[in-house]
Amino acid sequence: TLGVALIDYDNDGVIDLFAANDTQPNRLYRNNGNGTFTDVAVTAGVAFNEAGVARAGMGVDAADYDGSGRQSLVIGNFSNEMMALYTNEGKGLFIDEAPTSTIGKASLLTLTFACFFFDVDLDGWPDIFAANGHVADDIHAVQPNVTYAQPPHLFRNLGAMKFEEITAQLGTAFRQPVVARGAAYGDIDNDGDLDLLITTNNGPARLFRNDGGANHRLRITAVGTVSNRDAIGAKIRITLDNGRKASAMVKTGSSYCSQSERPVTFGLGPASAVTSVEVDWPNGRRDRFPGVAGDQAVTIEEGKGIVRHVPLGSKRP
């Protein structure tokens, strides 16, 4: 096992576990709610690829990338295997959308370690980042189309389960080939968008500041009182005035050997506020807050409401 993700794939209120395995079938452990787990990866369709073959699973992350209210999975795999994008169809079934999408074709020759969902442009649709680099420094001599150092992938979510790769648009430094391993996101400059850190094999870390876009955003830090203090497993849902909904779960870990920040960032697009915020806490309690303004960072304590709000810094010109 090289990557693990927390996921409530069946929305029953208890956290399940997904394990990405190297050359072995992946595992999806359904939480039975009584202290036991059942591996349902095969019946859910996430154990193997579409040909029934186990892949070299590396990093993994889970998120509601399509606005369905269900968490899907993105997995980094070995070169010549392509990444996996297991879309949660509900009723315990996932379908890998990567082979028929931009993601599959673009990632066929790269070896992905860290990968995750994050809304890089704050339009409300979680995008996908992948950090790439081979394990054999002489791979090019054996496979001329595969290199040791590789550029990353950044796939912009267009909605309707469609993506476009925008790596080439992000500058020479970003698309420089490296032997990447870990990667994480966080707002390092308090402007409300998500910056990116990549670690490399036998090389320096690379920190990319996100300065793009004019979309609005809302950052939420959940604090448990009866539930665990870090609110791991809490589900946060927002509703915009056009009726559009987005959801995210407070989590830890995922990606590959990396830890991203704990606050949840929602991209609001052109909307300057949300009509409601709902938090489902791990202990079963639900809190709801109407009319929350955007462009701020709020702290919500379980059972106490919004206890802190701080305006986010202006974006750089």
Residue, then its C-alpha position, 0 to 999 in steps of 0.5 A: t500500500l502506497g496511498v490511503a484515502l478517507i472516503d464515505y463512498d456510500n454516504d452512510g455517515v461513517i468513514d470508509l477507507f481506500a488503499a491504493n496498492d502497488t501491483q496488487p488489487n486496490r482495497l475499499y474497506r466499507n465501514n460496517g459501523n460496528g468496529t469492523f470493515t468489509d473489503v468491497a473493492v471488487t464489487a465496487g469496480v475499483a480493485f482492477n483496471e477495465a481489463g481486470v488487471a491490478r495496477a501500480g497504485m501510488g497516490v490517491d485522493a477522494a472528493d466530490y469533483d462532479g457536484s453529485g454529493r458523492q466522493s470519487l477517487v483519483i489514483g496515480n499509477f505507473s507509466n503505461e498504465m494511465m491514472a484512474l478516475y473512479t467516478n462514484e455512480g452511487k449504489g456502491l459502484f464506481i466507473d473509471e472515466a480516465p480511459t475515455s477522457t483527457i486524463g487517461k491519454a495525457s497520463l499514459l506515459t507518466l508515472t504518477f506518485a502524488c495526486f489530489f483534487f483541489d480547486v486551483d481556479l476557484d470556479g467551484w469545480p475541483d481540478i486534479f494535480a499529479a506529480n510525476g517522475h519515474v523510478a528508473d533513471d535509465i528508463h529512456a534507454v529501454q522505453p524511448n517514449v518514457t523519461y526519468a524526469q517528467p512534467p506534472h499534470l494539472f487538469r482543469n475541471l470543466g464540469a460535466m465530468k470533462f477535463e482539459e490539461i492546462t500544464a503548458q499554460l502555467g509557465t516554464a518553471f511549472r512545466q519543467p520535468v522533475v523527478a517528483r514524489g510528494a505534493a501538497y496544497g495550502d494557502i501560504d499567503n492568505d489570499g484564499d487560493l491554493d498554492l502548491l508544494i512539490t518534493t523531488n527525488n534528490g532535488p529541491a522542493r518546488l513551491f508555486r504561488n497561485d496568483g491567478g483568477a478573480n473568482h470568489r472563495l470561502r475557507i472553512t475550518a471546522v472544530g469539533t467539540v463532541s466529535n474529534r477536535d480536528a473534525i476529521g470526517a465532517k462533511i461540509r456542504i454549501t449552496l449558492d444562490n443559483g441552487r448549485k451545491a458543492s461538498a467536501m469532507v475534512k480529511t487528513g493525509s491522502s496524496y502520496c507521503s504528503q499532508s495538505e492543509r486541513p481547512v476546506t476551500f470552496g471556490l464560489g466562481p462569480a458568486s460573492a456569498v453562499t445562501s447556506v452552509e451545512v456541517d454534518w459532524p462525525n457524531g451525527r449532529r448537523d449545523r446549518f448557517p444561512g447567508v454566509a459571505g464569501d472572500q473570508a475564512v470562517t471557523i465553525e465550532e460544533g454546536k456553537g456556530i461561526v466563532r471567527h471570521v477573517p477577511l481574506g487578503s487581496k489577490r496580487p495584481 
